[in-house]
Amino acid sequence: MWRDHLTEIIVFSLLFLLVSGMGFVAARWRAPKDMAHLDEWGLGGRSFGGWITWFLVGGDLYTAYTFVAVPALMFGAGAAGFFAVPYTIVIYPLVFLVLVRLWSVSHRHGFVTPADFVRNRFDSPVLALLIAITGIVATMPYIALQLVGIEAVLKTMGVTGDNALARHLPIIIAFAILAAYTYQSGLRAPALIAFVKDTLIYIVILVAIVYLPYKLGGWGDIFAAADAKFDASPNPNDGILLNGNNQLQYITLAFGSALALFLYPHSITGVLASRNRDVIKRNMSALPAYSLLLGLIALLGYMAIAAGVKPLPGASEGSVDNNTIVPLLFDQQFPDWFAGVAYAAIGIGALVPAAIMSIAAANLFTRNVYKEYLKRDASPAQEANVSKITSLVVKVGAVACIVFLDPQFSIDLQLIGGVIILQTLPAVALGLYTRWFHRTGLIVGWVAGMGLGMWMLYQVASPTRKHFGGSAFPLSEFGFDTTKTIYVGIVAVLVNLAVAALVTLALRAAKVAEGVDGTTPDDYFADEGDPRVTPGTERDADSAREPVA
């Protein structure tokens, strides 16, 4: 009952109200002369320095879902859940120079979304539309997942109801507040709140990583308890070490997730809000500190095993909700006031990425659907207004997902989202370095990769669902005599690249027009203070959009 958690609820509510107030005040923080512009509302004026960007991007990538789901996966499957740690380590060297180039060309041309860049680079509105739709579709379940983190906290505090509306009313209220201050303050709201969110998470995890091992008998006892649990598991792939069957899945999932991470629109939004190239370079060097924190967060799963935590019942009969194990661990092992602080860290950790994700999805719709196809002469104020309204619609859709769908299906949807967003890699990431691919080849490759990926995901079953049950595809479906699985996203993007290359060679042999590249080599090295391209001098995202041959 909620009365047993009154202190936790009070602490949680006070901190939640504090950051909500900060969200509304953010409109006056570093206030511009005019918020009615996507550069201001959607990118914070492109003026964030090193510390703000570090907290913003870190708060965007390491979410409430990360806080509850990574330990939950460690609790349920063991070492396989640790994949999130290596992928958030290897990603930063991979994208160090890529993101700097993206920032420069976006700064020079005023691009707000990755689809803006693709439209200009490959002279293809169709390809840009595909990139925009892909980004929106991949982002939606990610926003819904932030609600899973809040719901796990509310369930642990006993804030539940007898019907779906009563059970989800606190989440609906929380997202209504989020929608209000995001509408008013834009990207400045999550940027300011990220300071509080990340400070709380660092405090909570550092205290937990010292206090819990001391209370539970030390790390030796913690790992021994986890080992004993997995030895008794009927699943041979569970354990504190990987085995021959899940190593390939682990490697491909980690690498595929790394490639996908900075293709998500919300990740790119945080980068484009930076002031200059040096800010991005410093952040790509410093952000691995969050990965160290993530490794400590993951170990909470083993601590929950050693503490004898039993997850709360799930949504379906006979199931359990492993996402509740971290809130339950803090509830059982810490004083109520500190558990309330931990719950607030998780709840606030949902608000920051949800706000950035909704802004990124709204920017994609505004720039690459509304302006490209519905109102080409839209003014900056009209763009900002449409983006604000779209961000509200996106949040309503996310709440609808959590209210009407099984939360476990939302988690599987996020895994599907990773497969989907990977199909933008040839046009966005490789497009920053080369224009070798033909625009039509990229479109056909996207169709091939997306089609194969969806087919493979459809074939994946889970204990509760015949189709779309995850992203681990059994190689036996390809005729291999093995029980090993592989991450769907890696296979799909390799096919995407192969098809794009073959079609490019064919079209080039047929001398099919490739369009005009609206960028120059110097654009990829532009920095703060360098002049922007103005309409009428060179092609850019808002200038001459003549029909494509």
C-alpha positions as CSV (number, residue, x, y, z in Angstrom):
1,M,0.0,0.0,0.0
2,W,1.1,3.6,-0.7
3,R,0.8,4.5,3.0
4,D,3.7,2.3,3.7
5,H,5.9,4.4,1.4
6,L,4.7,7.8,2.4
7,T,8.2,9.2,3.0
8,E,9.4,7.9,-0.3
9,I,6.4,9.4,-2.1
10,I,6.9,12.8,-0.4
11,V,10.7,13.0,-1.3
12,F,9.9,11.8,-4.9
13,S,7.2,14.3,-5.3
14,L,9.2,17.3,-3.9
15,L,12.1,16.6,-6.2
16,F,9.8,16.0,-9.2
17,L,8.1,19.3,-8.6
18,L,11.5,21.0,-8.2
19,V,12.7,20.0,-11.7
20,S,9.2,20.7,-13.1
21,G,9.6,24.3,-11.9
22,M,13.1,24.4,-13.4
23,G,11.6,23.3,-16.7
24,F,9.3,26.3,-16.8
25,V,12.1,28.7,-15.6
26,A,14.4,27.4,-18.4
27,A,12.6,29.6,-20.9
28,R,14.3,32.5,-19.3
29,W,17.7,30.8,-18.9
30,R,20.1,32.1,-21.6
31,A,16.9,33.6,-23.1
32,P,17.1,34.6,-26.8
33,K,15.4,37.6,-28.3
34,D,12.9,35.3,-30.0
35,M,12.0,31.7,-29.2
36,A,9.9,31.4,-32.3
37,H,12.7,29.8,-34.3
38,L,13.8,26.1,-34.5
39,D,17.4,27.1,-33.8
40,E,16.2,28.5,-30.4
41,W,13.3,26.2,-29.4
42,G,14.7,23.0,-30.9
43,L,18.4,23.4,-30.5
44,G,18.8,25.8,-27.6
45,G,20.3,28.5,-29.9
46,R,23.2,26.2,-30.9
47,S,25.1,27.7,-28.0
48,F,25.6,25.1,-25.3
49,G,29.2,24.8,-23.9
50,G,31.1,21.8,-22.6
51,W,29.4,21.2,-19.3
52,I,25.9,21.8,-20.5
53,T,26.4,19.5,-23.5
54,W,28.0,16.8,-21.3
55,F,25.0,16.7,-19.0
56,L,22.5,17.0,-21.9
57,V,24.0,14.3,-24.1
58,G,24.7,12.1,-21.1
59,G,21.2,12.6,-19.8
60,D,19.9,11.8,-23.3
61,L,21.8,8.5,-23.7
62,Y,21.7,7.2,-20.2
63,T,18.0,7.2,-19.4
64,A,15.5,6.0,-16.7
65,Y,15.1,2.9,-18.8
66,T,18.8,2.2,-18.6
67,F,18.7,2.6,-14.8
68,V,16.0,-0.1,-14.4
69,A,16.4,-2.3,-17.5
70,V,20.1,-3.0,-17.6
71,P,20.2,-4.3,-14.0
72,A,16.9,-6.2,-14.7
73,L,18.6,-8.0,-17.7
74,M,21.6,-8.8,-15.5
75,F,19.1,-10.1,-12.8
76,G,17.3,-12.3,-15.4
77,A,20.0,-13.5,-17.8
78,G,23.4,-12.6,-16.3
79,A,26.4,-11.7,-18.4
80,A,24.4,-11.2,-21.6
81,G,22.9,-8.1,-20.0
82,F,26.3,-6.5,-19.8
83,F,26.3,-5.8,-23.5
84,A,25.3,-2.2,-22.8
85,V,28.6,-1.4,-21.2
86,P,31.0,-2.3,-24.1
87,Y,28.8,-0.7,-26.7
88,T,28.7,2.6,-24.8
89,I,32.5,2.4,-24.6
90,V,33.4,1.6,-28.2
91,I,30.9,4.1,-29.6
92,Y,32.8,7.2,-28.7
93,P,36.0,6.5,-30.7
94,L,33.8,5.5,-33.6
95,V,31.8,8.7,-33.7
96,F,34.5,11.2,-32.5
97,L,35.2,12.6,-36.0
98,V,31.9,11.7,-37.6
99,L,29.9,13.9,-35.2
100,V,32.3,16.8,-35.6
101,R,31.8,16.7,-39.4
102,L,28.0,16.6,-38.9
103,W,28.1,19.5,-36.6
104,S,30.2,21.6,-39.0
105,V,28.1,21.0,-42.1
106,S,24.9,21.6,-40.1
107,H,26.3,24.8,-38.6
108,R,27.3,26.0,-42.1
109,H,23.9,25.2,-43.7
110,G,21.6,25.6,-40.8
111,F,20.5,21.9,-40.7
112,V,18.3,21.0,-37.8
113,T,17.9,17.2,-38.5
114,P,20.0,14.5,-40.1
115,A,17.4,14.3,-42.9
116,D,18.2,18.0,-43.7
117,F,21.7,16.9,-44.3
118,V,20.7,13.9,-46.5
119,R,18.3,16.1,-48.5
120,N,21.1,18.5,-49.4
121,R,24.0,16.0,-49.7
122,F,22.2,13.6,-52.1
123,D,19.7,16.0,-53.7
124,S,16.9,13.6,-52.9
125,P,13.7,14.6,-51.0
126,V,12.5,11.0,-51.2
127,L,15.6,9.7,-49.4
128,A,15.3,12.6,-46.8
129,L,11.7,11.6,-46.2
130,L,12.7,8.0,-45.6
131,I,15.3,9.1,-43.1
132,A,12.8,11.4,-41.4
133,I,10.1,8.7,-41.1
134,T,12.7,6.1,-39.9
135,G,13.9,8.5,-37.2
136,I,10.3,9.2,-36.0
137,V,9.3,5.6,-36.0
138,A,12.4,4.5,-34.1
139,T,12.1,7.3,-31.5
140,M,8.4,6.7,-30.5
141,P,8.9,3.4,-28.6
142,Y,12.0,4.9,-27.0
143,I,9.9,7.6,-25.5
144,A,7.4,5.1,-24.3
145,L,10.2,3.1,-22.6
146,Q,10.9,6.1,-20.3
147,L,7.5,5.6,-18.9
148,V,8.4,2.0,-18.1
149,G,11.0,3.3,-15.8
150,I,8.6,5.7,-14.0
151,E,6.0,3.0,-13.8
152,A,8.4,0.6,-12.1
153,V,9.0,3.3,-9.4
154,L,5.3,4.0,-9.0
155,K,4.5,0.3,-8.7
156,T,7.2,-0.1,-6.0
157,M,5.8,2.8,-4.0
158,G,2.3,1.2,-4.2
159,V,0.9,4.0,-6.4
160,T,-1.4,1.7,-8.4
161,G,-5.1,1.6,-9.2
162,D,-7.9,-0.9,-9.8
163,N,-8.2,-0.1,-13.5
164,A,-6.0,1.0,-16.3
165,L,-6.8,4.7,-16.0
166,A,-6.2,4.9,-12.3
167,R,-3.0,2.9,-12.6
168,H,-1.6,5.2,-15.2
169,L,-3.0,8.5,-13.9
170,P,0.3,9.5,-12.2
171,I,2.2,8.9,-15.5
172,I,-0.3,10.9,-17.5
173,I,0.0,13.8,-15.0
174,A,3.8,13.6,-15.1
175,F,3.9,13.7,-18.9
176,A,1.3,16.5,-19.1
177,I,3.7,18.6,-16.9
178,L,6.6,17.5,-19.2
179,A,4.6,18.5,-22.3
180,A,3.8,21.9,-20.8
181,Y,7.3,23.0,-20.0
182,T,8.8,21.5,-23.1
183,Y,6.3,23.4,-25.2
184,Q,7.3,26.6,-23.4
185,S,11.1,26.2,-23.0
186,G,12.1,23.8,-25.8
187,L,15.5,22.1,-25.5
188,R,16.6,24.5,-22.7
189,A,14.3,22.6,-20.3
190,P,15.9,19.2,-20.5
191,A,19.4,20.9,-20.7
192,L,18.8,22.6,-17.3
193,I,17.1,19.6,-15.7
194,A,19.9,17.3,-16.8
195,F,22.2,18.9,-14.2
196,V,19.8,17.7,-11.4
197,K,19.1,14.3,-12.9
198,D,22.7,13.3,-13.4
199,T,23.8,14.7,-10.0
200,L,21.2,12.6,-8.3
201,I,22.1,9.5,-10.3
202,Y,25.8,9.8,-9.5
203,I,25.1,10.3,-5.8
204,V,22.7,7.3,-5.6
205,I,24.9,4.9,-7.5
206,L,28.2,5.9,-5.7
207,V,26.5,5.4,-2.4
208,A,24.9,2.1,-3.5
209,I,28.1,0.7,-4.9
210,V,29.9,1.3,-1.5
211,Y,27.1,0.6,1.0
212,L,25.4,-2.5,-0.6
213,P,28.4,-4.7,-1.0
214,Y,29.3,-3.9,2.7
215,K,25.8,-4.8,3.8
216,L,25.5,-8.0,1.6
217,G,28.8,-9.5,2.6
218,G,31.2,-8.3,-0.1
219,W,31.6,-8.8,-3.8
220,G,32.5,-12.4,-3.4
221,D,29.2,-13.2,-1.8
222,I,27.3,-11.2,-4.4
223,F,28.8,-13.0,-7.4
224,A,28.5,-16.4,-5.6
225,A,24.8,-15.7,-5.2
226,A,24.3,-14.8,-8.8
227,D,26.3,-17.8,-10.0
228,A,24.1,-20.1,-7.8
229,K,20.9,-18.6,-9.3
230,F,22.0,-19.1,-12.9
231,D,23.3,-22.6,-12.2
232,A,19.8,-23.5,-11.2
233,S,18.3,-21.8,-14.3
234,P,16.7,-24.0,-17.0
235,N,18.1,-21.7,-19.7
236,P,21.7,-22.8,-20.5
237,N,22.5,-19.4,-21.8
238,D,22.0,-17.7,-18.4
239,G,25.2,-17.3,-16.3
240,I,27.7,-14.8,-15.0
241,L,29.9,-15.8,-18.0
242,L,29.0,-16.0,-21.7
243,N,29.0,-19.4,-23.4
244,G,29.5,-20.6,-26.9
245,N,25.9,-20.1,-27.8
246,N,25.4,-16.5,-26.9
247,Q,28.8,-15.0,-27.7
248,L,28.0,-14.1,-31.3
249,Q,24.7,-12.5,-30.3
250,Y,26.5,-10.6,-27.6
251,I,29.2,-9.3,-30.0
252,T,26.8,-8.3,-32.8
253,L,24.3,-6.8,-30.4
254,A,26.9,-4.7,-28.7
255,F,28.5,-3.5,-32.0
256,G,25.1,-3.0,-33.7
257,S,23.8,-1.0,-30.8
258,A,27.0,1.1,-30.8
259,L,26.5,1.9,-34.5
260,A,22.8,2.8,-33.9
261,L,23.3,5.0,-30.8
262,F,24.2,8.3,-32.5
263,L,21.9,7.7,-35.5
264,Y,18.9,8.3,-33.2
265,P,17.6,11.8,-33.8
266,H,17.6,12.7,-30.1
267,S,21.4,11.9,-29.9
268,I,22.1,14.1,-32.9
269,T,19.9,16.9,-31.5
270,G,22.1,17.1,-28.4
271,V,25.2,17.3,-30.6
272,L,23.9,20.0,-32.9
273,A,23.0,22.2,-29.9
274,S,26.7,22.4,-29.1
275,R,28.5,25.7,-29.5
276,N,31.5,24.6,-31.6
277,R,33.6,21.6,-32.7
278,D,35.9,21.6,-29.6
279,V,32.8,21.1,-27.4
280,I,32.0,17.9,-29.2
281,K,35.5,16.7,-29.1
282,R,35.8,17.2,-25.4
283,N,32.5,15.5,-24.8
284,M,33.3,12.5,-26.9
285,S,36.4,12.2,-24.7
286,A,34.6,12.7,-21.4
287,L,31.3,10.9,-22.0
288,P,32.8,7.4,-21.3
289,A,32.6,8.4,-17.6
290,Y,28.9,7.6,-18.0
291,S,29.9,4.2,-19.2
292,L,31.8,3.6,-16.0
293,L,28.6,4.6,-14.1
294,L,26.6,2.2,-16.3
295,G,28.9,-0.7,-15.4
296,L,28.2,0.0,-11.7
297,I,24.4,0.3,-12.4
298,A,24.5,-3.1,-14.2
299,L,25.9,-4.7,-11.1
300,L,22.8,-3.7,-9.1
301,G,21.2,-6.7,-10.8
302,Y,23.6,-9.1,-9.1
303,M,23.2,-7.2,-5.8
304,A,19.4,-7.7,-6.1
305,I,20.0,-11.5,-6.4
306,A,22.2,-11.5,-3.3
307,A,19.6,-9.4,-1.4
308,G,16.9,-11.9,-2.3
309,V,14.8,-9.4,-4.1
310,K,11.6,-10.8,-5.7
311,P,10.2,-8.8,-8.6
312,L,6.6,-7.6,-8.5
313,P,4.0,-9.3,-10.6
314,G,3.9,-8.4,-14.3
315,A,1.0,-7.2,-16.4
316,S,0.0,-10.7,-17.7
317,E,-1.1,-13.5,-15.4
318,G,1.8,-15.5,-13.9
319,S,4.5,-13.1,-15.2
320,V,6.9,-11.0,-13.2
321,D,8.2,-7.5,-13.8
322,N,12.0,-7.6,-13.6
323,N,12.1,-3.8,-14.1
324,T,11.0,-3.4,-10.5
325,I,14.1,-5.1,-9.0
326,V,16.2,-1.9,-8.7
327,P,13.4,0.1,-7.0
328,L,12.7,-2.9,-4.7
329,L,16.4,-3.2,-3.9
330,F,16.5,0.4,-2.7
331,D,13.2,0.1,-0.9
332,Q,14.5,-2.9,1.1
333,Q,18.1,-1.9,1.7
334,F,18.0,1.8,2.3
335,P,16.2,4.3,4.6
336,D,12.9,5.6,3.1
337,W,14.2,9.1,2.5
338,F,17.2,7.8,0.4
339,A,15.0,5.4,-1.5
340,G,12.8,8.4,-2.3
341,V,15.9,10.2,-3.7
342,A,16.7,7.1,-5.8
343,Y,13.2,7.0,-7.1
344,A,13.4,10.7,-8.0
345,A,16.6,10.0,-9.9
346,I,14.9,7.4,-12.0
347,G,11.7,9.5,-12.5
348,I,13.7,12.6,-13.5
349,G,15.9,10.4,-15.6
350,A,12.8,9.7,-17.7
351,L,11.9,13.4,-18.2
352,V,15.2,14.5,-19.7
353,P,15.5,12.0,-22.6
354,A,11.7,12.0,-23.2
355,A,11.8,15.8,-23.7
356,I,14.8,15.6,-26.1
357,M,13.3,12.7,-28.0
358,S,9.9,14.4,-28.5
359,I,11.7,17.6,-29.7
360,A,13.9,15.6,-32.1
361,A,10.9,13.8,-33.6
362,A,9.0,17.0,-33.9
363,N,11.9,18.7,-35.7
364,L,12.0,15.8,-38.2
365,F,8.3,16.2,-39.0
366,T,8.5,20.0,-39.2
367,R,11.6,20.2,-41.4
368,N,11.3,17.1,-43.6
369,V,7.5,16.6,-43.9
370,Y,5.7,19.8,-43.2
371,K,8.1,22.2,-44.8
372,E,9.2,19.9,-47.6
373,Y,5.7,18.7,-48.7
374,L,3.0,20.9,-47.0
375,K,4.3,24.4,-46.8
376,R,7.6,25.2,-48.4
377,D,7.4,28.9,-47.7
378,A,6.9,28.3,-43.9
379,S,8.4,31.1,-41.8
380,P,10.8,30.3,-38.9
381,A,7.9,31.2,-36.5
382,Q,5.6,28.8,-38.3
383,E,8.2,26.0,-38.1
384,A,8.7,26.5,-34.4
385,N,4.9,26.5,-33.8
386,V,4.4,23.3,-35.8
387,S,7.3,21.6,-34.0
388,K,5.8,22.6,-30.6
389,I,2.5,21.1,-31.5
390,T,4.0,17.9,-32.9
391,S,6.1,17.4,-29.8
392,L,2.8,17.3,-27.8
393,V,1.3,14.8,-30.3
394,V,4.4,12.6,-29.9
395,K,4.1,12.6,-26.1
396,V,0.4,11.7,-26.3
397,G,1.4,8.8,-28.6
398,A,4.0,7.6,-26.1
399,V,1.5,7.7,-23.2
400,A,-1.0,5.7,-25.3
401,C,1.6,3.1,-26.0
402,I,2.2,2.5,-22.3
403,V,-1.5,2.6,-21.4
404,F,-2.8,0.3,-24.2
405,L,0.2,-2.0,-24.8
406,D,1.9,-4.6,-22.7
407,P,5.1,-3.0,-21.3
408,Q,7.1,-6.0,-22.4
409,F,6.0,-5.3,-25.9
410,S,7.2,-1.7,-25.6
411,I,10.7,-3.1,-24.7
412,D,10.7,-5.3,-27.7
413,L,9.6,-2.4,-29.8
414,Q,12.7,-0.5,-28.7
415,L,14.9,-3.4,-29.8
416,I,13.1,-3.2,-33.1
417,G,13.7,0.5,-33.2
418,G,17.5,-0.2,-33.1
419,V,17.2,-2.4,-36.2
420,I,15.2,0.3,-37.9
421,I,17.5,3.3,-37.2
422,L,20.5,1.3,-38.3
423,Q,19.2,1.4,-41.9
424,T,20.0,5.2,-42.0
425,L,23.7,4.5,-41.5
426,P,24.7,4.5,-45.2
427,A,23.1,7.8,-46.0
428,V,23.8,9.7,-42.7
429,A,27.1,8.3,-41.3
430,L,28.8,7.3,-44.5
431,G,27.3,10.2,-46.3
432,L,29.4,12.5,-44.1
433,Y,32.6,11.1,-45.7
434,T,31.6,10.0,-49.2
435,R,29.0,10.7,-51.9
436,W,30.0,7.5,-53.8
437,F,26.6,5.9,-53.2
438,H,23.9,6.8,-55.8
439,R,20.8,8.4,-54.2
440,T,18.6,5.7,-55.8
441,G,21.0,3.0,-54.6
442,L,20.6,4.3,-51.0
443,I,16.8,4.2,-51.4
444,V,16.8,0.7,-52.7
445,G,19.3,-0.4,-50.1
446,W,17.1,1.1,-47.3
447,V,14.1,-0.8,-48.7
448,A,16.1,-4.1,-48.8
449,G,17.6,-3.7,-45.3
450,M,14.3,-2.6,-43.8
451,G,12.4,-5.4,-45.5
452,L,14.9,-8.1,-44.4
453,G,15.1,-6.7,-40.9
454,M,11.3,-6.8,-40.5
455,W,11.1,-10.3,-41.9
456,M,13.8,-11.5,-39.5
457,L,12.2,-9.8,-36.5
458,Y,8.8,-11.3,-37.4
459,Q,10.4,-14.8,-37.2
460,V,11.8,-14.2,-33.7
461,A,9.5,-15.7,-31.0
462,S,9.5,-15.2,-27.2
463,P,7.8,-17.1,-24.4
464,T,4.8,-14.8,-24.6
465,R,4.7,-14.0,-28.4
466,K,5.1,-15.9,-31.6
467,H,6.4,-12.9,-33.6
468,F,8.5,-9.8,-32.9
469,G,9.7,-11.3,-29.6
470,G,13.2,-9.7,-29.7
471,S,16.1,-9.1,-32.0
472,A,18.1,-12.4,-31.5
473,F,17.7,-14.2,-34.8
474,P,18.4,-18.0,-34.8
475,L,21.0,-18.8,-37.5
476,S,19.2,-22.1,-38.0
477,E,16.6,-20.2,-40.0
478,F,19.3,-19.5,-42.6
479,G,20.1,-23.2,-42.8
480,F,23.0,-23.3,-40.4
481,D,23.3,-26.4,-38.1
482,T,23.7,-24.4,-34.9
483,T,21.7,-23.0,-32.0
484,K,23.5,-19.7,-32.1
485,T,21.7,-16.4,-32.7
486,I,22.8,-13.1,-34.3
487,Y,21.5,-9.5,-33.9
488,V,19.1,-8.7,-36.6
489,G,20.3,-5.2,-37.1
490,I,23.8,-6.2,-38.2
491,V,22.5,-8.6,-40.9
492,A,20.0,-6.0,-42.2
493,V,22.4,-3.1,-42.4
494,L,25.0,-5.3,-44.2
495,V,22.4,-6.3,-46.8
496,N,21.4,-2.6,-47.0
497,L,25.0,-1.7,-47.8
498,A,25.5,-4.5,-50.3
499,V,22.3,-3.7,-52.2
500,A,23.1,0.1,-52.2
501,A,26.6,-0.7,-53.7
502,L,25.3,-3.0,-56.4
503,V,22.5,-0.6,-57.5
504,T,25.0,2.3,-57.5
505,L,27.3,0.4,-59.8
506,A,24.4,-0.5,-62.1
507,L,23.0,3.1,-62.2
508,R,26.5,4.6,-62.7
509,A,27.1,2.2,-65.6
510,A,23.7,3.4,-67.1
511,K,24.8,7.0,-66.5
512,V,21.7,7.8,-64.5
513,A,21.7,11.4,-63.0
514,E,23.0,11.6,-59.5
515,G,21.8,15.0,-58.5
516,V,23.8,18.0,-57.1
517,D,25.8,17.9,-53.9
518,G,24.7,20.9,-52.0
519,T,27.8,20.8,-49.7
520,T,31.5,21.6,-50.3
521,P,34.6,19.9,-48.7
522,D,35.1,23.1,-46.5
523,D,31.6,22.7,-45.0
524,Y,32.8,19.7,-43.0
525,F,35.4,21.7,-41.2
526,A,33.4,24.9,-40.5
527,D,33.5,26.1,-36.9
528,E,32.0,28.7,-34.6
529,G,32.2,32.1,-36.2
530,D,32.5,30.9,-39.8
531,P,29.9,32.4,-42.1
532,R,26.8,30.4,-42.9
533,V,25.6,29.6,-46.4
534,T,22.8,32.0,-47.4
535,P,20.0,31.2,-49.8
536,G,20.9,32.2,-53.3
537,T,24.6,31.6,-53.0
538,E,24.7,27.8,-52.6
539,R,22.1,25.1,-52.2
540,D,21.0,24.5,-48.6
541,A,18.2,23.0,-46.7
542,D,15.9,25.9,-47.3
543,S,17.0,27.2,-50.7
544,A,16.4,26.1,-54.3
545,R,14.4,22.9,-54.1
546,E,14.0,22.3,-57.8
547,P,12.6,19.0,-59.1
548,V,15.0,16.1,-59.0
549,A,15.9,14.6,-62.4
